[in-house]
């Protein structure tokens, strides 16, 4: 079996999320991952972090920033996807930039990448 790493020390583990045996470390973790309230969690460190993120102004602010970054990333990917589709249909780069909100330079780079 090949055990290739991602180069960053990360590994992928598959876990049955329905497993909730509180006597087993994986079961208690799956239990905690499905708790809506930190007070119901078994792992005190995880409960403390969830409590901070959900119940404090600093945590809520941090989560709002993270969610905003994720939304922006998705929106940017959608712009690029739309631009690539438009390039495939021979739209002018200036028109693509105007419609997608990408810079003309970004659209030109996408066009160059498609050619080469």
MDAnalysis code that builds the backbone (N, CA, C; Angstrom):
import MDAnalysis as mda
import numpy as np

u = mda.Universe.empty(348, n_residues=116, atom_resindex=np.repeat(np.arange(116), 3), trajectory=True)
u.add_TopologyAttr("name", ["N", "CA", "C"] * 116)
u.add_TopologyAttr("resid", np.arange(1, 117))
u.add_TopologyAttr("resname", ["UNK", "UNK", "UNK", "UNK", "UNK", "UNK", "UNK", "UNK", "UNK", "UNK", "UNK", "UNK", "UNK", "UNK", "UNK", "UNK", "UNK", "UNK", "UNK", "UNK", "UNK", "UNK", "UNK", "UNK", "UNK", "UNK", "UNK", "UNK", "UNK", "UNK", "UNK", "UNK", "UNK", "UNK", "UNK", "UNK", "UNK", "UNK", "UNK", "UNK", "UNK", "UNK", "UNK", "UNK", "UNK", "UNK", "UNK", "UNK", "UNK", "UNK", "UNK", "UNK", "UNK", "UNK", "UNK", "UNK", "UNK", "UNK", "UNK", "UNK", "UNK", "UNK", "UNK", "UNK", "UNK", "UNK", "UNK", "UNK", "UNK", "UNK", "UNK", "UNK", "UNK", "UNK", "UNK", "UNK", "UNK", "UNK", "UNK", "UNK", "UNK", "UNK", "UNK", "UNK", "UNK", "UNK", "UNK", "UNK", "UNK", "UNK", "UNK", "UNK", "UNK", "UNK", "UNK", "UNK", "UNK", "UNK", "UNK", "UNK", "UNK", "UNK", "UNK", "UNK", "UNK", "UNK", "UNK", "UNK", "UNK", "UNK", "UNK", "UNK", "UNK", "UNK", "UNK", "UNK"])
u.atoms.positions = np.array([
    [0.847, -1.180, 0.000],
    [0.000, 0.000, 0.000],
    [0.885, 1.233, 0.000],
    [0.549, 2.194, -0.833],
    [1.309, 3.436, -0.934],
    [0.878, 4.405, 0.169],
    [1.829, 4.902, 0.923],
    [1.543, 5.829, 2.014],
    [2.118, 7.205, 1.702],
    [1.829, 7.714, 0.520],
    [2.370, 9.010, 0.099],
    [1.845, 10.119, 0.992],
    [2.735, 11.027, 1.320],
    [2.363, 12.186, 2.125],
    [2.115, 13.380, 1.219],
    [1.509, 14.401, 1.758],
    [1.215, 15.604, 1.008],
    [2.389, 16.576, 0.993],
    [3.459, 16.246, 1.694],
    [4.599, 17.138, 1.742],
    [4.502, 18.159, 2.863],
    [3.338, 18.237, 3.503],
    [3.167, 19.187, 4.605],
    [2.882, 18.462, 5.917],
    [3.076, 17.148, 5.905],
    [2.848, 16.357, 7.108],
    [1.396, 15.947, 7.302],
    [0.514, 16.330, 6.383],
    [-0.908, 16.017, 6.516],
    [-1.186, 14.580, 6.060],
    [-2.168, 13.973, 6.656],
    [-2.636, 12.638, 6.285],
    [-4.155, 12.700, 6.186],
    [-4.718, 11.862, 5.354],
    [-6.174, 11.756, 5.273],
    [-6.597, 10.512, 6.027],
    [-7.521, 10.693, 6.963],
    [-8.086, 9.579, 7.703],
    [-9.589, 9.580, 7.465],
    [-10.133, 8.430, 7.183],
    [-11.574, 8.298, 7.010],
    [-12.156, 7.736, 8.297],
    [-13.210, 8.368, 8.776],
    [-13.814, 7.978, 10.043],
    [-15.323, 7.878, 9.849],
    [-15.918, 6.874, 10.458],
    [-17.367, 6.750, 10.457],
    [-17.922, 7.781, 11.435],
    [-18.520, 8.821, 10.909],
    [-19.048, 9.906, 11.737],
    [-20.221, 9.502, 12.610],
    [-20.791, 8.339, 12.350],
    [-21.911, 7.853, 13.160],
    [-21.436, 7.120, 14.414],
    [-20.150, 6.807, 14.475],
    [-19.592, 6.062, 15.610],
    [-19.552, 6.981, 16.833],
    [-20.243, 6.619, 17.914],
    [-20.347, 7.492, 19.082],
    [-20.015, 6.775, 20.401],
    [-19.198, 5.745, 20.363],
    [-18.822, 5.028, 21.584],
    [-17.945, 5.945, 22.430],
    [-18.474, 6.440, 23.533],
    [-17.746, 7.390, 24.371],
    [-16.567, 6.765, 25.095],
    [-16.465, 5.436, 25.070],
    [-15.331, 4.739, 25.688],
    [-14.127, 4.692, 24.743],
    [-14.334, 5.062, 23.494],
    [-13.268, 5.013, 22.488],
    [-12.922, 6.448, 22.074],
    [-11.626, 6.754, 21.905],
    [-11.239, 8.129, 21.547],
    [-11.910, 8.647, 20.272],
    [-12.015, 7.809, 19.243],
    [-12.661, 8.232, 17.997],
    [-14.151, 8.453, 18.218],
    [-14.776, 7.554, 18.972],
    [-16.209, 7.698, 19.256],
    [-16.511, 8.972, 20.023],
    [-15.682, 9.296, 21.013],
    [-15.932, 10.526, 21.780],
    [-15.673, 11.765, 20.927],
    [-14.694, 11.676, 20.021],
    [-14.437, 12.802, 19.120],
    [-15.616, 13.012, 18.171],
    [-16.149, 11.921, 17.630],
    [-17.321, 12.031, 16.742],
    [-18.519, 12.585, 17.516],
    [-18.648, 12.191, 18.760],
    [-19.707, 12.739, 19.617],
    [-19.548, 14.253, 19.727],
    [-18.331, 14.680, 20.061],
    [-18.073, 16.111, 20.247],
    [-18.281, 16.903, 18.957],
    [-17.869, 16.333, 17.824],
    [-18.038, 17.028, 16.544],
    [-19.511, 17.257, 16.213],
    [-20.383, 16.461, 16.792],
    [-21.812, 16.593, 16.508],
    [-22.575, 17.359, 17.576],
    [-21.875, 17.853, 18.579],
    [-22.523, 18.647, 19.630],
    [-22.730, 20.081, 19.159],
    [-23.885, 20.619, 19.435],
    [-24.168, 22.014, 19.104],
    [-23.734, 22.942, 20.231],
    [-23.596, 22.404, 21.414],
    [-23.266, 23.198, 22.595],
    [-22.011, 22.646, 23.256],
    [-21.078, 23.520, 23.573],
    [-19.809, 23.108, 24.182],
    [-20.008, 22.368, 25.502],
    [-21.051, 22.688, 26.238],
    [-21.268, 22.038, 27.543],
    [-21.581, 20.550, 27.400],
    [-21.984, 20.112, 26.220],
    [-22.294, 18.705, 25.982],
    [-21.080, 17.895, 25.521],
    [-19.946, 18.551, 25.323],
    [-18.758, 17.885, 24.795],
    [-17.984, 17.144, 25.876],
    [-17.280, 16.102, 25.458],
    [-16.480, 15.276, 26.356],
    [-15.061, 15.833, 26.486],
    [-14.465, 16.222, 25.370],
    [-13.086, 16.700, 25.359],
    [-13.030, 18.146, 25.853],
    [-12.373, 18.394, 26.986],
    [-12.375, 19.749, 27.557],
    [-11.657, 20.782, 26.689],
    [-10.603, 20.376, 25.981],
    [-9.889, 21.324, 25.124],
    [-10.738, 21.744, 23.931],
    [-11.396, 20.776, 23.318],
    [-12.279, 21.067, 22.192],
    [-13.465, 21.913, 22.666],
    [-14.017, 21.571, 23.807],
    [-15.147, 22.332, 24.360],
    [-14.739, 23.777, 24.627],
    [-13.546, 23.978, 25.151],
    [-13.066, 25.335, 25.443],
    [-12.935, 26.153, 24.163],
    [-12.391, 25.537, 23.120],
    [-12.227, 26.248, 21.845],
    [-13.585, 26.568, 21.224],
    [-14.496, 25.608, 21.255],
    [-15.838, 25.834, 20.711],
    [-16.550, 26.926, 21.508],
    [-16.416, 26.893, 22.804],
    [-17.018, 27.921, 23.658],
    [-16.481, 29.307, 23.273],
    [-15.164, 29.403, 23.083],
    [-14.562, 30.677, 22.684],
    [-15.123, 31.148, 21.345],
    [-15.141, 30.251, 20.349],
    [-15.577, 30.637, 19.005],
    [-17.060, 30.976, 18.926],
    [-17.870, 30.299, 19.730],
    [-19.313, 30.503, 19.658],
    [-19.868, 31.507, 20.662],
    [-19.191, 31.652, 21.797],
    [-19.806, 32.393, 22.897],
    [-19.107, 33.697, 23.274],
    [-18.001, 34.021, 22.602],
    [-17.324, 35.277, 22.928],
    [-17.315, 36.191, 21.714],
    [-17.242, 37.470, 21.962],
    [-17.208, 38.443, 20.863],
    [-15.967, 38.217, 19.998],
    [-14.824, 37.956, 20.642],
    [-13.587, 37.707, 19.893],
    [-13.693, 36.484, 19.003],
    [-14.278, 35.432, 19.513],
    [-14.442, 34.204, 18.741],
    [-15.410, 34.388, 17.584],
    [-16.526, 35.049, 17.858],
    [-17.501, 35.292, 16.786],
    [-16.893, 36.183, 15.706],
    [-16.103, 37.164, 16.118],
    [-15.442, 38.048, 15.164],
    [-14.452, 37.263, 14.310],
    [-13.693, 36.374, 14.952],
    [-12.731, 35.538, 14.238],
    [-13.452, 34.651, 13.229],
    [-14.551, 34.034, 13.637],
    [-15.304, 33.171, 12.730],
    [-15.904, 33.967, 11.581],
    [-16.361, 35.176, 11.846],
    [-16.916, 36.025, 10.789],
    [-15.856, 36.342, 9.742],
    [-14.636, 36.643, 10.212],
    [-13.536, 36.915, 9.278],
    [-13.222, 35.688, 8.430],
    [-13.177, 34.529, 9.074],
    [-12.873, 33.290, 8.349],
    [-13.946, 33.006, 7.303],
    [-15.205, 33.148, 7.683],
    [-16.298, 32.903, 6.740],
    [-16.275, 33.905, 5.593],
    [-15.949, 35.136, 5.882],
    [-15.847, 36.164, 4.835],
    [-14.725, 35.816, 3.859],
    [-13.587, 35.371, 4.382],
    [-12.477, 34.952, 3.522],
    [-12.892, 33.782, 2.631],
    [-13.635, 32.845, 3.204],
    [-14.094, 31.693, 2.428],
    [-15.061, 32.132, 1.330],
    [-15.979, 33.039, 1.660],
    [-16.917, 33.550, 0.652],
    [-16.170, 34.255, -0.465],
    [-15.173, 35.063, -0.102],
    [-14.395, 35.786, -1.114],
    [-13.631, 34.830, -2.013],
    [-13.093, 33.766, -1.420],
    [-12.359, 32.771, -2.192],
    [-13.286, 32.072, -3.191],
    [-14.473, 31.716, -2.750],
    [-15.445, 31.069, -3.637],
    [-15.853, 32.027, -4.749],
    [-16.089, 33.279, -4.405],
    [-16.483, 34.272, -5.411],
    [-15.373, 34.466, -6.442],
    [-14.135, 34.499, -5.990],
    [-12.995, 34.660, -6.903],
    [-12.885, 33.466, -7.848],
    [-13.066, 32.265, -7.317],
    [-13.015, 31.062, -8.152],
    [-14.131, 31.087, -9.191],
    [-15.290, 31.581, -8.789],
    [-16.421, 31.669, -9.714],
    [-16.130, 32.674, -10.829],
    [-15.496, 33.784, -10.490],
    [-15.111, 34.773, -11.505],
    [-14.148, 34.157, -12.515],
    [-13.161, 33.422, -12.006],
    [-12.173, 32.789, -12.878],
    [-12.856, 31.749, -13.769],
    [-13.736, 30.961, -13.188],
    [-14.458, 29.946, -13.956],
    [-15.277, 30.591, -15.081],
    [-15.960, 31.670, -14.751],
    [-16.756, 32.384, -15.755],
    [-15.849, 32.959, -16.837],
    [-14.731, 33.530, -16.439],
    [-13.791, 34.106, -17.407],
    [-13.261, 33.023, -18.350],
    [-12.939, 31.858, -17.812],
    [-12.441, 30.766, -18.650],
    [-13.494, 30.315, -19.660],
    [-14.732, 30.256, -19.232],
    [-15.816, 29.886, -20.158],
    [-15.966, 30.938, -21.253],
    [-15.845, 32.206, -20.874],
    [-15.971, 33.283, -21.847],
    [-14.787, 33.281, -22.819],
    [-13.587, 32.991, -22.324],
    [-12.420, 32.887, -23.201],
    [-12.610, 31.771, -24.214],
    [-13.197, 30.669, -23.762],
    [-13.444, 29.537, -24.664],
    [-14.433, 29.904, -25.767],
    [-15.257, 30.904, -25.506],
    [-16.248, 31.343, -26.504],
    [-15.765, 32.588, -27.251],
    [-14.470, 32.889, -27.114],
    [-13.804, 33.977, -27.849],
    [-14.301, 35.381, -27.515],
    [-14.729, 35.606, -26.274],
    [-15.031, 36.963, -25.835],
    [-13.729, 37.752, -25.780],
    [-13.814, 39.052, -25.945],
    [-12.653, 39.925, -25.826],
    [-12.240, 40.016, -24.354],
    [-10.940, 40.103, -24.098],
    [-10.450, 40.144, -22.723],
    [-10.995, 41.349, -21.959],
    [-11.109, 42.472, -22.631],
    [-11.636, 43.673, -21.964],
    [-13.084, 43.453, -21.524],
    [-13.863, 42.835, -22.379],
    [-15.266, 42.551, -22.064],
    [-15.364, 41.562, -20.898],
    [-14.494, 40.561, -20.894],
    [-14.489, 39.578, -19.810],
    [-14.168, 40.263, -18.490],
    [-13.184, 41.149, -18.502],
    [-12.809, 41.874, -17.289],
    [-13.975, 42.710, -16.776],
    [-14.661, 43.386, -17.671],
    [-15.805, 44.216, -17.274],
    [-16.925, 43.377, -16.672],
    [-17.213, 42.250, -17.271],
    [-18.339, 41.421, -16.826],
    [-18.018, 40.684, -15.522],
    [-16.803, 40.143, -15.407],
    [-16.463, 39.322, -14.244],
    [-15.957, 40.127, -13.055],
    [-15.432, 41.316, -13.324],
    [-14.835, 42.094, -12.237],
    [-13.371, 41.749, -12.002],
    [-12.823, 40.844, -12.814],
    [-11.389, 40.568, -12.757],
    [-10.644, 41.709, -13.435],
    [-9.393, 41.891, -13.066],
    [-8.603, 42.915, -13.735],
    [-8.259, 42.437, -15.143],
    [-7.978, 43.375, -16.009],
    [-7.607, 43.038, -17.381],
    [-6.336, 42.180, -17.381],
    [-5.424, 42.486, -16.479],
    [-4.190, 41.706, -16.356],
    [-4.484, 40.259, -15.976],
    [-5.415, 40.057, -15.023],
    [-5.776, 38.693, -14.617],
    [-6.380, 37.918, -15.780],
    [-7.251, 38.583, -16.548],
    [-7.896, 37.919, -17.689],
    [-6.859, 37.577, -18.746],
    [-5.920, 38.476, -18.979],
    [-4.858, 38.201, -19.958],
    [-4.005, 37.007, -19.531],
    [-3.712, 36.905, -18.232],
    [-2.948, 35.750, -17.736],
    [-3.721, 34.456, -17.958],
    [-5.026, 34.496, -17.694],
    [-5.855, 33.310, -17.923],
    [-5.837, 32.931, -19.399],
    [-5.928, 33.932, -20.268],
    [-5.913, 33.682, -21.721],
    [-4.572, 33.095, -22.140],
    [-3.488, 33.639, -21.600],
    [-2.149, 33.109, -21.940],
    [-1.996, 31.675, -21.463],
    [-2.507, 31.369, -20.283],
    [-2.423, 30.018, -19.743],
    [-3.227, 29.033, -20.579],
    [-4.343, 29.504, -21.139],
    [-5.165, 28.622, -21.979],
    [-4.455, 28.299, -23.295],
    [-3.710, 29.272, -23.798],
    [-3.005, 29.077, -25.080],
    [-1.811, 28.152, -24.916],
    [-1.101, 28.318, -23.797],
    [0.163, 27.588, -23.637],
    [0.046, 26.493, -22.706],
])
